[in-house]
Amino acid sequence: MRLLSFLSDIEKALIAESPVVTGGAWETNRMVNFHHGLARLSITARSQNEPPIPGGTIFLQAFVLADGSQCLKASLNWKGSEAFPVMAVYSTPTANWKLEASKIASAWLQGPPPMATVTTADMHTAPAALTSLAAAVG
């Protein structure tokens, strides 16, 4: 499995897609456990960044699917955010690993997605919306 090389590709893409800052925009720290198929890239903004940018982590998990094909799952996390989006990369003959690494780095650089909130009003209108959706689908 491409665990360490894919983690390196993500790190390189993260640096390449970041704003140009003297000394680099990020400090990174990698940890890999090949036995369990896990890797972590901790990302911290360098102190000279203005305004300060929160850091975070990209977790990778390598595993084999039921059909025997290999998959890498990237879980993105940002300091101070409860969002934890997941992106999967499947090992196929046409897989472009550098492009997939770039997509993951770009998603992390975009920051956490907005979190959905449910209000009391939504709870009362949800059954009516579901009923009309079910009627429309037929």
Residue, then its C-alpha position, 0 to 999 in steps of 0.5 A: m500500500r502507498l501509505l507513506s508515499f501518499l502522505s508525502d504527496i499530500e504534504k508536498a501538495l499542501i505546501a505547493e498550494s499554500p500562499v508563498v511565505t518566507g520559510g513556508a506556511w506550514e510546519t508538519n509532523r508525520m507519524v505512520n504505523f504500517h502494521h495498522g495501516l494508519a498515518r497522521l500528518s499534523i499541520t501547524a501554521r508557522s508563527q509569522n502567518e498574518p492573520p494566524i491560521p488554525g492548524g489541523t490534521i489529516f489522518l490516513q487509513a489504508f485497508v482492503l475492501a471486500d472485493g480485494s481492492q485497496c483503498l485509502k481513506a483521508s479524514l480531515n480535521w481542523k483545530g477548533s472545528e467539529a467537522f471531520p469530512v472523509m475522502a476515499v481514494y480507490s486503487t485502480p489502474t487509472a488512479n492518479w495518486k498525485l492528483e488525489a493527494s492534491k484534492i485532499a490538500s486543497a480540501w484541507l486548505q479550504g477549511p472546515p465545511p459549515m456545520a448544519t444546525v437543526t432548530t426547533a422550527d426545522m423539527h416541526t416542518a421536517p415531517a411535512a417536507l418529507t411527506s411532500l417529498a415522498a408524494a413527489v417521488g411517488 
